[in-house]
Amino acid sequence: MIAQSIRWLLAAVTLAAVPFGLTIATAPDDGGLKAGDALAIPVAPTENWLDAAEALMAEGRLAEAGALLSAGVDRMPDGWQPISKDGDPVVLAAWDLGEFLRFAKESDPLSGPGVVWVKPSYSKAHYLLAVIAVETGDVESAFHQIVRAIELQPYHPLVMHEAALILQRLGGAAEALKVLDKGDGVPGWLMTPHRRALLVRARGVTLIELGRLDEAEGALRASLDLEPDSAVARRELDYIAELRARGEAAREPIVLTPLTGETKNR
């Protein structure tokens, strides 16, 4: 069952980079977009359970956060999508304000119906449930949660990153690499330097797992161009040097922790 789901997951991510082609009105460049703009208005959510769950996770209260998220996703409306362009304005369930602003700014200014930000994002909720499951050692549950997130929003870089981590935990480094290799197809409004660094760094770690040390080194150095202070990338580069000094190209299976980006078994 897991193997069949992995094949489905890879097929879903392959379809991730289909552009939406939406025309979104935006505010002038001199002021940028902000809550309350007439052309692009973030709407206050009617439910705050997703924000509350994130706050609980930040405090380390994972069981409480998981219960809140599970109850929330059980109430997901039929046919929910992260973007709805059926009406006027376009409705976007962004994960954060930055996504909303980038979505509006990257679209053709002043020639469309406008965009409204609504909460919650159910793809984000399933992603967070996957994160919690990994942190608590329930990898099978994490896999099923990330599959659900991919069903809802396959092109999100954090969903792709988490899917790759979970596949690695399941012994599927080659499959994880296939997911990470799709990172260049992520829509620009979903990408930030930090998110790109996560994907590139995870690709480097995965390549180490596969014994492809030269490629791994290149990926990790590229991630340092994006986040020069990454202790994770520097530690991985040190590990590559250690493997080469020992004449080895493989290592013990690794554990990547999505909340911190840290690597264990070192």
Phi, psi and omega in degrees: 000315178297316181299318178296321179293324177299317179297320178295318181301315180296321178295321180295317181292330178300329180271011193289329195264026178287119182289148181274334178064029181281149175253114187241130175288142182225165180276165180299152183295332186291331181251343184070183179261146178210161178303132179101352176302145181291332186267336182214104192245111171293129183261136178297135182290152175275340178231139182248019185296327180291316177298319180296321179295319177298321178296320178296320178297319179298332178271001181081011182267069190291321181297317179294318178298316180298319179296319180294317179294318180298317177296324180293312183292336176295340180261011181299129179296148176300135177077014181301140175224150179292336178227131175235120179246023181285331184246195179227110011273177171294141180250126183237124174265076181288154177283333180202173182297324180301317178300315181301313182295319179293321179302315180291316185292328183281351181266167183295114187293142168065017182234013182227190188278356185090171183220141179240136177267126177237156175236158001270169170263113182286334174295320177295321180298316178293323175301314180295324175297323176295317178301313180298318181297321176297315182298330181263006174084011180261079188291324180296317176296320178301318180299313182294325178291319181288329173299319179294321177297321180292324175302323184274324186205076188290338187270003183284129185298327179287327174295316179297317180298314181294321178300318179296318179299317182292319177300321176298317179299331179272006179085015183253061182297320179296320178292322177300319180297322179298322177295312183295329179293347177275000186300330180292344180269002180292133176304143186301327184290342178269349188258142171229165176304321180294315179296320178295320178298320177302313181295315182294318179295317177296325177296318178298316179297319180295320179295326173299315180303326181272359179080013182262075194289323180297315178295321179299316180298318179298318180294317181293322177293324177296323178294328178290335174296330180272321180225083186300336184265013183291110177293329180298310181298319181293322178294322178294321177296321175298322180293322176300315178300321179294317178299317180295321179296328179272355181073030182246157177227014179222170182204176176294150176305143184256162173237120177257132182257117188291335182289328184243343186076008181283159173244144178248184183064035174242000000 
